Amino acid sequence: MKKISLLLVLLIALSMFMVACSPAADDNKPNGDNSEQGNSGKPTELVISTWGFNEDLLRKNIYEPFEKANNVKIVLEVGNNADRLNKLRLGSSNVDIIQIAEGFAIQAISEGLFEKIDRSNIPNIENLYDVAKAPFGEDYGPAYTVGRYGIMYDEAKVSKPIESWADLWDESLAKQITVPDITTTAGPFMPFIVADVEGLDVKKDTDAIFGKIKALDNNIVKIYSKSSEVVNMFSQGEVSVVAGQDFSFGQVKEAVPTAKWVDPKEGAYAVVNTINIVKGTKNKELAEKFIDWILSEEVQKANAIDKVDSPANKNVVLTEEEAEGLTYGADVIDKLILADWDYINSVNSEWIERWNKEITSGN
C-alpha cells in the first residue's frame, strides 16, 4: 500500500508539472498582435470616430480587411467634427481612434484629449508627403489624407467658366451657390478667401470681410453643414456651384457628368484630415497598427481609385483618369494654401457669433 500511495503521489506531481509547462495563451499580449492570437477567440472591439461619408467603400477598403487580419471588430461613431469633439470633451464615448480635421485636432491636443503615439509602430508615416507627416509635431498622429477646398460647378448650367473665388459673387450665379457653414471643416476659409479677393487684412478688416460675405446672399441657395448635402443638392439640380472639398467630387461627378473641379487662380486651400489616438484607450498598440494600415500604399490607392480620399502616401501611383478630382502629387500639394489655424481658433467664437447673426439668419 505504501508503494502504491507513493506512486500515486509521483504521478499527480508529474501531471501538475506538465500542465504548468504546457504552452498557454498569454493574456498580457497587446491587442492587435495576431502572431499568436490569429482569428481565434473573441474579436477585440476597436471604436473609431469618423464622418459618415462613403461608409460602404471604407468598409470594403479599410475596415473589413483589417478586421479579418487582426481578429478585430470595428465599431464606428459617426458625426461632424464639432459633435464628435464635444463627445470626447464630455467623456461620453469609448472611442479609441478619431479621424478629425486639422482645426479641431489642434483644439483636442491643447485640451489633452489625445495620446502621444509611438512612431516606430507606424512605419508608413515615413512614406507620407511632408505636410502630412507631423502636422502637430511628432508626438501626435499624422494626416491620412490631404485634400483641397475649391469650387465645383456644372458646366451645362453655368453661363461662363469659373476661374476665381471672386466669380462666386457674379450676378449670373443668382440662387445657384452653396457654401459651408462656419462651423464645418472648411467654413473658416471664407474670411481668408474674401481677404485675398478684396485685398483686405483678415486680422484687421473683419467688418469689411463679413460685409462681403453677406453680399453673397443673393447667390446662395443654402448654407450646408454636411458634405452629403452637397451631393444631394447637386444631383437634384438644386445648386450648380459648390464651394467644397474635393473628396465629394467623385460622387458629384458620378451624379452630374458635366460637373467640373476648379482650383481658383488665387489658390485652393489645404484640408488636412488627421488620425489620432484618444486619451485613455486600452487599445493603443492596436490603434497604432490601424493607423499604419490606413497609411499603407494598398489602402491609400484603393481609396483614391474609389474617389474616397486623396492619397497622402507619396508612393501611390495613379493614372490621369484615377487622379481626376483628387489632390494628387507633390506639384499639386505644394501649391495649396495652408490656413492659419492658430489664429482661426483664437477668433473662432467671435466668427461663429457674427456668422450666425449676419450670414445664417438670411439663409
KEPA-910494 format. One record per residue (C-alpha): residue number from 1; x, y, z. Coordinates in steps of 0.001 Angstrom, whole numbers. Layout:
<dopas>
[dopa NUM; [X; Y; Z]] ...
</dopas>
This chain:
<dopas>
[dopa 1; [0; 0; 0]] [dopa 2; [2797; 2405; 808]] [dopa 3; [4411; 1722; -2590]] [dopa 4; [1066; 2326; -4373]] [dopa 5; [436; 5576; -2464]] [dopa 6; [3927; 6822; -3256]] [dopa 7; [3409; 6002; -6930]] [dopa 8; [119; 7929; -6989]] [dopa 9; [1777; 10961; -5414]] [dopa 10; [4560; 10868; -8012]] [dopa 11; [2061; 10578; -10896]] [dopa 12; [-10; 13521; -9618]] [dopa 13; [3098; 15679; -9177]] [dopa 14; [4318; 14790; -12667]] [dopa 15; [953; 15666; -14251]] [dopa 16; [869; 19042; -12475]] [dopa 17; [4402; 19791; -13698]] [dopa 18; [3440; 19011; -17308]] [dopa 19; [356; 21277; -17149]] [dopa 20; [2406; 24130; -15736]] [dopa 21; [4962; 23826; -18541]] [dopa 22; [2465; 23482; -21377]] [dopa 23; [2007; 26497; -23750]] [dopa 24; [-949; 28741; -22921]] [dopa 25; [-2490; 31934; -24167]] [dopa 26; [-653; 34962; -22895]] [dopa 27; [-3268; 37330; -21514]] [dopa 28; [-709; 40129; -21460]] [dopa 29; [-149; 40226; -25214]] [dopa 30; [-1072; 43600; -26741]] [dopa 31; [-4287; 43848; -28717]] [dopa 32; [-3769; 43505; -32444]] [dopa 33; [-758; 41181; -32137]] [dopa 34; [-2118; 38465; -34387]] [dopa 35; [1075; 36392; -34484]] [dopa 36; [-498; 34017; -31977]] [dopa 37; [-3952; 35484; -31486]] [dopa 38; [-4808; 34791; -35122]] [dopa 39; [-8502; 34668; -35843]] [dopa 40; [-9437; 32628; -32797]] [dopa 41; [-11228; 33852; -29714]] [dopa 42; [-13465; 36849; -29243]] [dopa 43; [-12578; 39804; -31519]] [dopa 44; [-11165; 42934; -29931]] [dopa 45; [-13525; 45874; -30350]] [dopa 46; [-11922; 48975; -31838]] [dopa 47; [-14084; 52105; -31801]] [dopa 48; [-13371; 54704; -34480]] [dopa 49; [-14865; 58190; -34509]] [dopa 50; [-15240; 59388; -38093]] [dopa 51; [-17513; 61030; -40639]] [dopa 52; [-20484; 59135; -42024]] [dopa 53; [-19444; 59590; -45664]] [dopa 54; [-18586; 56725; -48080]] [dopa 55; [-19011; 54172; -45284]] [dopa 56; [-19593; 51263; -47701]] [dopa 57; [-16327; 51955; -49532]] [dopa 58; [-14406; 52474; -46290]] [dopa 59; [-15630; 49106; -45013]] [dopa 60; [-14502; 47439; -48228]] [dopa 61; [-11091; 49103; -48455]] [dopa 62; [-10107; 49553; -44807]] [dopa 63; [-12268; 48062; -42076]] [dopa 64; [-13096; 44568; -43299]] [dopa 65; [-9527; 43619; -44345]] [dopa 66; [-8168; 44906; -41015]] [dopa 67; [-10843; 43037; -39055]] [dopa 68; [-10080; 39753; -40773]] [dopa 69; [-6315; 40079; -40412]] [dopa 70; [-6358; 41069; -36749]] [dopa 71; [-9429; 39410; -35192]] [dopa 72; [-10961; 42835; -34632]] [dopa 73; [-14495; 44191; -34690]] [dopa 74; [-14548; 47825; -35780]] [dopa 75; [-17360; 49961; -34408]] [dopa 76; [-17994; 53400; -35898]] [dopa 77; [-19146; 56524; -34109]] [dopa 78; [-20098; 58945; -36858]] [dopa 79; [-20905; 62632; -36938]] [dopa 80; [-19441; 66013; -37789]] [dopa 81; [-16202; 67349; -36334]] [dopa 82; [-17746; 69574; -33674]] [dopa 83; [-20171; 66990; -32302]] [dopa 84; [-17568; 64241; -32101]] [dopa 85; [-15018; 66511; -30444]] [dopa 86; [-17608; 67550; -27857]] [dopa 87; [-18255; 63887; -27026]] [dopa 88; [-14556; 63499; -26226]] [dopa 89; [-14653; 66589; -24057]] [dopa 90; [-17627; 65264; -22133]] [dopa 91; [-16183; 61765; -21824]] [dopa 92; [-19404; 60402; -23279]] [dopa 93; [-17844; 57941; -25728]] [dopa 94; [-15466; 54981; -25620]] [dopa 95; [-13580; 55948; -28774]] [dopa 96; [-10086; 54552; -29425]] [dopa 97; [-9260; 56417; -32648]] [dopa 98; [-10583; 59664; -34056]] [dopa 99; [-10392; 60972; -37601]] [dopa 100; [-10863; 64709; -37461]] [dopa 101; [-9989; 67849; -39382]] [dopa 102; [-6887; 69854; -38552]] [dopa 103; [-8533; 72778; -36772]] [dopa 104; [-10467; 70503; -34420]] [dopa 105; [-7417; 68309; -33801]] [dopa 106; [-5460; 71355; -32641]] [dopa 107; [-8200; 72101; -30106]] [dopa 108; [-8199; 68490; -28864]] [dopa 109; [-4425; 68463; -28390]] [dopa 110; [-4498; 71734; -26452]] [dopa 111; [-7117; 70165; -24160]] [dopa 112; [-5095; 66966; -23605]] [dopa 113; [-7591; 64653; -25342]] [dopa 114; [-5093; 62667; -27447]] [dopa 115; [-2497; 60041; -26585]] [dopa 116; [1055; 60516; -27768]] [dopa 117; [1975; 57996; -30454]] [dopa 118; [4973; 55722; -30896]] [dopa 119; [6094; 56382; -34457]] [dopa 120; [8221; 53232; -34511]] [dopa 121; [4913; 51326; -34570]] [dopa 122; [3703; 53324; -37575]] [dopa 123; [6474; 52968; -40204]] [dopa 124; [4229; 54085; -43077]] [dopa 125; [4421; 57635; -41728]] [dopa 126; [7763; 57880; -43492]] [dopa 127; [6018; 57328; -46841]] [dopa 128; [3782; 60387; -46478]] [dopa 129; [4180; 63794; -48074]] [dopa 130; [5960; 66135; -45677]] [dopa 131; [2824; 68190; -44956]] [dopa 132; [1101; 65026; -43680]] [dopa 133; [3859; 63503; -41536]] [dopa 134; [3593; 65587; -38380]] [dopa 135; [1060; 68422; -38672]] [dopa 136; [1090; 68829; -34850]] [dopa 137; [4588; 67595; -34078]] [dopa 138; [5865; 64046; -33814]] [dopa 139; [4014; 63254; -30577]] [dopa 140; [676; 63183; -32362]] [dopa 141; [-947; 61498; -35310]] [dopa 142; [-361; 62224; -38985]] [dopa 143; [-2707; 63303; -41740]] [dopa 144; [-4060; 60299; -43607]] [dopa 145; [-5300; 62459; -46475]] [dopa 146; [-4601; 65967; -47739]] [dopa 147; [-7478; 67372; -49727]] [dopa 148; [-8446; 70632; -51394]] [dopa 149; [-11127; 73201; -50810]] [dopa 150; [-12051; 74716; -54137]] [dopa 151; [-15012; 75100; -56476]] [dopa 152; [-17217; 72568; -58259]] [dopa 153; [-19675; 73726; -60896]] [dopa 154; [-21944; 72312; -63581]] [dopa 155; [-20640; 73460; -66955]] [dopa 156; [-24046; 72749; -68513]] [dopa 157; [-25811; 75237; -66231]] [dopa 158; [-23260; 77982; -65608]] [dopa 159; [-23113; 80573; -68391]] [dopa 160; [-19384; 81298; -68203]] [dopa 161; [-16323; 79472; -66815]] [dopa 162; [-15475; 79913; -63132]] [dopa 163; [-11801; 80649; -62558]] [dopa 164; [-11602; 82727; -59385]] [dopa 165; [-13061; 82834; -55889]] [dopa 166; [-14314; 86295; -56920]] [dopa 167; [-16597; 84652; -59503]] [dopa 168; [-18842; 83386; -56682]] [dopa 169; [-20199; 86949; -56397]] [dopa 170; [-21065; 87175; -60108]] [dopa 171; [-24675; 88250; -60726]] [dopa 172; [-25146; 85427; -63269]] [dopa 173; [-24969; 82903; -60403]] [dopa 174; [-28056; 84176; -58562]] [dopa 175; [-29560; 81376; -56430]] [dopa 176; [-27113; 78779; -57737]] [dopa 177; [-24477; 78533; -54976]] [dopa 178; [-23960; 76634; -51738]] [dopa 179; [-21147; 77310; -49257]] [dopa 180; [-20197; 75575; -45989]] [dopa 181; [-21237; 76765; -42570]] [dopa 182; [-18535; 78475; -40500]] [dopa 183; [-18538; 75549; -38039]] [dopa 184; [-17553; 72960; -40671]] [dopa 185; [-14048; 71851; -41626]] [dopa 186; [-13688; 74384; -44439]] [dopa 187; [-16063; 77061; -43179]] [dopa 188; [-13346; 79253; -41614]] [dopa 189; [-11608; 79580; -45001]] [dopa 190; [-14227; 82065; -46234]] [dopa 191; [-12870; 85134; -44358]] [dopa 192; [-9397; 84362; -45771]] [dopa 193; [-10832; 83985; -49275]] [dopa 194; [-12557; 87361; -49010]] [dopa 195; [-9369; 88942; -47713]] [dopa 196; [-7459; 87600; -50737]] [dopa 197; [-10110; 88686; -53245]] [dopa 198; [-10578; 92174; -51770]] [dopa 199; [-7008; 92856; -50671]] [dopa 200; [-8018; 93052; -47013]] [dopa 201; [-6264; 92070; -43793]] [dopa 202; [-8088; 89122; -42234]] [dopa 203; [-6975; 90191; -38751]] [dopa 204; [-7946; 93873; -39031]] [dopa 205; [-10742; 94230; -41581]] [dopa 206; [-13335; 91938; -40010]] [dopa 207; [-16300; 94253; -40653]] [dopa 208; [-15494; 94627; -44342]] [dopa 209; [-14890; 90890; -44700]] [dopa 210; [-18204; 89877; -43162]] [dopa 211; [-19951; 92544; -45216]] [dopa 212; [-18561; 90972; -48392]] [dopa 213; [-19688; 87510; -47269]] [dopa 214; [-23157; 88932; -46586]] [dopa 215; [-23174; 90204; -50179]] [dopa 216; [-23282; 86573; -51340]] [dopa 217; [-26864; 86274; -50051]] [dopa 218; [-28454; 86715; -53466]] [dopa 219; [-26374; 83902; -54972]] [dopa 220; [-26635; 81403; -52094]] [dopa 221; [-29374; 78784; -52158]] [dopa 222; [-28366; 77174; -48895]] [dopa 223; [-25504; 77005; -46406]] [dopa 224; [-24575; 73371; -45869]] [dopa 225; [-23251; 71665; -42752]] [dopa 226; [-22599; 68152; -44134]] [dopa 227; [-20785; 67051; -47289]] [dopa 228; [-23593; 64609; -48062]] [dopa 229; [-25838; 67656; -48585]] [dopa 230; [-23530; 68826; -51378]] [dopa 231; [-24015; 65632; -53374]] [dopa 232; [-27775; 65669; -52852]] [dopa 233; [-28224; 69324; -53824]] [dopa 234; [-26010; 68974; -56881]] [dopa 235; [-27572; 65731; -58134]] [dopa 236; [-31101; 67126; -57689]] [dopa 237; [-30245; 70293; -59598]] [dopa 238; [-30860; 72483; -56557]] [dopa 239; [-27436; 74116; -56956]] [dopa 240; [-24940; 74343; -59795]] [dopa 241; [-21952; 75813; -57914]] [dopa 242; [-20361; 74483; -54735]] [dopa 243; [-17525; 75816; -52628]] [dopa 244; [-16432; 72482; -51210]] [dopa 245; [-13904; 69738; -50627]] [dopa 246; [-12600; 67527; -53389]] [dopa 247; [-13344; 64225; -51617]] [dopa 248; [-17024; 64682; -52503]] [dopa 249; [-16299; 65490; -56149]] [dopa 250; [-16251; 61811; -57178]] [dopa 251; [-19884; 61360; -56171]] [dopa 252; [-20852; 64736; -57619]] [dopa 253; [-19248; 63826; -60960]] [dopa 254; [-20967; 60450; -60961]] [dopa 255; [-24350; 62109; -60405]] [dopa 256; [-23703; 65044; -62759]] [dopa 257; [-21215; 64142; -65555]] [dopa 258; [-20940; 67805; -66621]] [dopa 259; [-19533; 68782; -63205]] [dopa 260; [-16062; 70325; -63198]] [dopa 261; [-13489; 70876; -60450]] [dopa 262; [-11635; 74215; -60267]] [dopa 263; [-8595; 75311; -58311]] [dopa 264; [-9262; 79074; -58179]] [dopa 265; [-6466; 81244; -59514]] [dopa 266; [-5899; 82694; -56020]] [dopa 267; [-5246; 79150; -54785]] [dopa 268; [-7126; 76202; -53301]] [dopa 269; [-6953; 75626; -49543]] [dopa 270; [-5413; 72527; -47976]] [dopa 271; [-7807; 70347; -45994]] [dopa 272; [-5682; 68245; -43650]] [dopa 273; [-7668; 65384; -42125]] [dopa 274; [-5850; 63697; -39286]] [dopa 275; [-5982; 60443; -37351]] [dopa 276; [-5199; 60334; -33644]] [dopa 277; [-5468; 58048; -30639]] [dopa 278; [-7847; 59090; -27901]] [dopa 279; [-6557; 59593; -24360]] [dopa 280; [-7224; 56635; -22088]] [dopa 281; [-7716; 53979; -24763]] [dopa 282; [-6965; 50399; -23720]] [dopa 283; [-6068; 49543; -27323]] [dopa 284; [-3146; 51874; -28020]] [dopa 285; [-917; 49391; -29855]] [dopa 286; [-3828; 48098; -31905]] [dopa 287; [-4755; 51692; -32707]] [dopa 288; [-1203; 52364; -33918]] [dopa 289; [-1428; 49249; -36052]] [dopa 290; [-4670; 50521; -37587]] [dopa 291; [-3101; 53917; -38318]] [dopa 292; [-222; 52202; -40079]] [dopa 293; [-2748; 50200; -42116]] [dopa 294; [-4738; 53258; -43214]] [dopa 295; [-1478; 54925; -44314]] [dopa 296; [-349; 51895; -46337]] [dopa 297; [76; 52167; -50087]] [dopa 298; [-2558; 49434; -50559]] [dopa 299; [-5313; 51256; -48658]] [dopa 300; [-4372; 54712; -49905]] [dopa 301; [-4521; 53585; -53531]] [dopa 302; [-7830; 51740; -53084]] [dopa 303; [-9417; 54829; -51528]] [dopa 304; [-8008; 57053; -54257]] [dopa 305; [-9346; 54863; -57072]] [dopa 306; [-12778; 54821; -55424]] [dopa 307; [-12605; 58643; -55023]] [dopa 308; [-12939; 58333; -51244]] [dopa 309; [-9801; 60231; -50185]] [dopa 310; [-6789; 61737; -51885]] [dopa 311; [-3600; 59792; -51133]] [dopa 312; [-1178; 61200; -48580]] [dopa 313; [1200; 58294; -49256]] [dopa 314; [3645; 59560; -51888]] [dopa 315; [4287; 56022; -53192]] [dopa 316; [766; 55789; -54626]] [dopa 317; [821; 55987; -58427]] [dopa 318; [-2396; 56866; -60268]] [dopa 319; [-3355; 57230; -63896]] [dopa 320; [-4678; 60575; -65117]] [dopa 321; [-8218; 59196; -65011]] [dopa 322; [-7791; 57781; -61492]] [dopa 323; [-6363; 61095; -60254]] [dopa 324; [-9181; 63243; -61657]] [dopa 325; [-10702; 65367; -58911]] [dopa 326; [-8137; 64265; -56311]] [dopa 327; [-5348; 66157; -54584]] [dopa 328; [-2589; 64062; -56099]] [dopa 329; [1132; 64609; -56450]] [dopa 330; [3707; 66946; -54968]] [dopa 331; [3150; 69571; -57670]] [dopa 332; [-495; 69947; -56564]] [dopa 333; [37; 69629; -52805]] [dopa 334; [2901; 72143; -52730]] [dopa 335; [633; 74849; -54213]] [dopa 336; [-2088; 74563; -51587]] [dopa 337; [-2729; 77399; -49152]] [dopa 338; [-2265; 76384; -45510]] [dopa 339; [-4701; 78191; -43221]] [dopa 340; [-3525; 79814; -40006]] [dopa 341; [-5397; 77527; -37601]] [dopa 342; [-3848; 79039; -34508]] [dopa 343; [-5396; 82366; -35455]] [dopa 344; [-8698; 80771; -36503]] [dopa 345; [-9027; 79066; -33133]] [dopa 346; [-8265; 82320; -31333]] [dopa 347; [-11215; 84075; -33052]] [dopa 348; [-13439; 81047; -33578]] [dopa 349; [-16171; 82048; -31115]] [dopa 350; [-16300; 85607; -32433]] [dopa 351; [-16535; 84445; -36055]] [dopa 352; [-19270; 81904; -35285]] [dopa 353; [-21317; 84530; -33454]] [dopa 354; [-21032; 87017; -36315]] [dopa 355; [-21726; 84340; -38924]] [dopa 356; [-24912; 83220; -37165]] [dopa 357; [-26107; 86776; -36709]] [dopa 358; [-25139; 88277; -40070]] [dopa 359; [-24952; 85374; -42549]] [dopa 360; [-27023; 82371; -41473]] [dopa 361; [-30019; 84435; -40440]] [dopa 362; [-30729; 85252; -44071]] [dopa 363; [-30384; 81689; -45406]] 
</dopas>
